[in-house]
Amino acid sequence: QVQVVESGGGLVQPGRSLRLSCAASGFAISSYVMNWFRQARGREREWVASVTSTTKKRTYADSVKGRFTIYRDDPQNTAYLQMNSLKPEDTAVYYCRARGMKDYWGQGTQVTVAS
């Protein structure tokens, strides 16, 4: 059974950090581009970051560049999103997507940045 499960969200003050995890099962992420998206209330889902499967090239949306880091641990079949210097505008549900031969999405994890 294929599953993609995000975790690590929560309530955090501005300027603090969170690390999100994306644990996959039922397939090997080593052949997939791993991505993070987010969707704020009342807004469309937007792409946040990606890391490729072979070269491990990382790309980021301008809004998070320099603050967020995406990385992957293929033996653990898990991808991560390290989020530093969080801002209130980072508040959203964060989704993990594995894109390759097939396209898998997780159910999301809520991140709320507020004082």
CORBELTA-V129428 format. One record per residue. RES is the residue in three letters. PSI is psi as a letter, one per 40 degrees, with the letter a starting at -180 (none if undefined). BURIAL is I if it has 16 or more other ideal C-beta (glycine too) atoms within 10 Angstrom, else O. D_FIRST is the distance of its C-alpha to the first C-alpha in Angstrom with 2 decimals. Layout:
res=RES psi=PSI burial=BURIAL d_first=D_FIRST
res=RES psi=PSI burial=BURIAL d_first=D_FIRST
This chain:
res=GLN psi=h burial=O d_first=0.00
res=VAL psi=h burial=O d_first=3.77
res=GLN psi=i burial=O d_first=6.42
res=VAL psi=h burial=I d_first=10.13
res=VAL psi=h burial=O d_first=12.45
res=GLU psi=i burial=I d_first=16.18
res=SER psi=i burial=O d_first=18.80
res=GLY psi=e burial=I d_first=22.50
res=GLY psi=i burial=I d_first=24.12
res=GLY psi=a burial=O d_first=27.19
res=LEU psi=h burial=O d_first=30.87
res=VAL psi=i burial=I d_first=33.03
res=GLN psi=i burial=O d_first=36.64
res=PRO psi=i burial=O d_first=37.73
res=GLY psi=e burial=O d_first=38.15
res=ARG psi=a burial=O d_first=35.59
res=SER psi=i burial=O d_first=32.28
res=LEU psi=i burial=I d_first=28.60
res=ARG psi=h burial=O d_first=25.68
res=LEU psi=i burial=I d_first=22.30
res=SER psi=i burial=I d_first=19.14
res=CYS psi=h burial=I d_first=15.90
res=ALA psi=h burial=I d_first=13.22
res=ALA psi=i burial=I d_first=10.25
res=SER psi=i burial=O d_first=7.27
res=GLY psi=e burial=O d_first=5.19
res=PHE psi=i burial=I d_first=8.55
res=ALA psi=h burial=O d_first=12.15
res=ILE psi=e burial=I d_first=14.22
res=SER psi=d burial=O d_first=17.30
res=SER psi=e burial=O d_first=17.37
res=TYR psi=i burial=I d_first=16.94
res=VAL psi=h burial=I d_first=19.60
res=MET psi=h burial=I d_first=18.72
res=ASN psi=i burial=I d_first=20.46
res=TRP psi=h burial=I d_first=21.53
res=PHE psi=i burial=I d_first=22.86
res=ARG psi=i burial=I d_first=24.66
res=GLN psi=h burial=O d_first=26.04
res=ALA psi=i burial=O d_first=29.15
res=ARG psi=h burial=O d_first=30.26
res=GLY psi=e burial=O d_first=31.99
res=ARG psi=i burial=O d_first=31.10
res=GLU psi=i burial=O d_first=28.80
res=ARG psi=h burial=O d_first=25.81
res=GLU psi=i burial=O d_first=27.13
res=TRP psi=i burial=O d_first=25.98
res=VAL psi=d burial=I d_first=26.76
res=ALA psi=i burial=I d_first=25.91
res=SER psi=i burial=I d_first=24.14
res=VAL psi=h burial=I d_first=23.88
res=THR psi=i burial=O d_first=23.56
res=SER psi=d burial=I d_first=21.67
res=THR psi=d burial=O d_first=24.72
res=THR psi=e burial=O d_first=27.77
res=LYS psi=f burial=O d_first=26.13
res=LYS psi=h burial=O d_first=28.44
res=ARG psi=h burial=O d_first=28.25
res=THR psi=i burial=O d_first=29.45
res=TYR psi=i burial=I d_first=30.17
res=ALA psi=i burial=O d_first=31.45
res=ASP psi=d burial=O d_first=35.14
res=SER psi=e burial=O d_first=34.71
res=VAL psi=e burial=I d_first=32.79
res=LYS psi=h burial=O d_first=34.29
res=GLY psi=e burial=O d_first=35.93
res=ARG psi=d burial=O d_first=34.18
res=PHE psi=i burial=I d_first=30.44
res=THR psi=h burial=I d_first=28.82
res=ILE psi=h burial=I d_first=25.36
res=TYR psi=i burial=O d_first=24.12
res=ARG psi=i burial=I d_first=21.19
res=ASP psi=g burial=O d_first=20.41
res=ASP psi=d burial=I d_first=18.39
res=PRO psi=d burial=O d_first=18.50
res=GLN psi=e burial=O d_first=17.06
res=ASN psi=f burial=I d_first=14.46
res=THR psi=i burial=I d_first=16.12
res=ALA psi=i burial=I d_first=18.53
res=TYR psi=i burial=I d_first=21.41
res=LEU psi=h burial=I d_first=24.11
res=GLN psi=h burial=O d_first=27.37
res=MET psi=h burial=I d_first=29.56
res=ASN psi=i burial=O d_first=33.24
res=SER psi=f burial=O d_first=36.27
res=LEU psi=i burial=I d_first=34.31
res=LYS psi=i burial=O d_first=36.16
res=PRO psi=d burial=O d_first=36.04
res=GLU psi=e burial=O d_first=34.99
res=ASP psi=e burial=I d_first=31.74
res=THR psi=h burial=I d_first=30.71
res=ALA psi=i burial=I d_first=27.56
res=VAL psi=h burial=I d_first=23.89
res=TYR psi=h burial=I d_first=22.23
res=TYR psi=i burial=I d_first=19.04
res=CYS psi=h burial=I d_first=17.09
res=ARG psi=h burial=I d_first=16.25
res=ALA psi=h burial=I d_first=14.87
res=ARG psi=h burial=O d_first=16.84
res=GLY psi=b burial=O d_first=16.98
res=MET psi=d burial=O d_first=15.98
res=LYS psi=i burial=O d_first=13.74
res=ASP psi=h burial=O d_first=14.19
res=TYR psi=h burial=I d_first=11.88
res=TRP psi=i burial=O d_first=13.50
res=GLY psi=a burial=I d_first=13.29
res=GLN psi=e burial=O d_first=15.12
res=GLY psi=i burial=I d_first=18.17
res=THR psi=h burial=I d_first=20.55
res=GLN psi=h burial=O d_first=24.19
res=VAL psi=h burial=I d_first=26.96
res=THR psi=h burial=O d_first=30.47
res=VAL psi=h burial=I d_first=33.52
res=ALA psi=i burial=O d_first=36.63
res=SER psi=none burial=O d_first=39.66
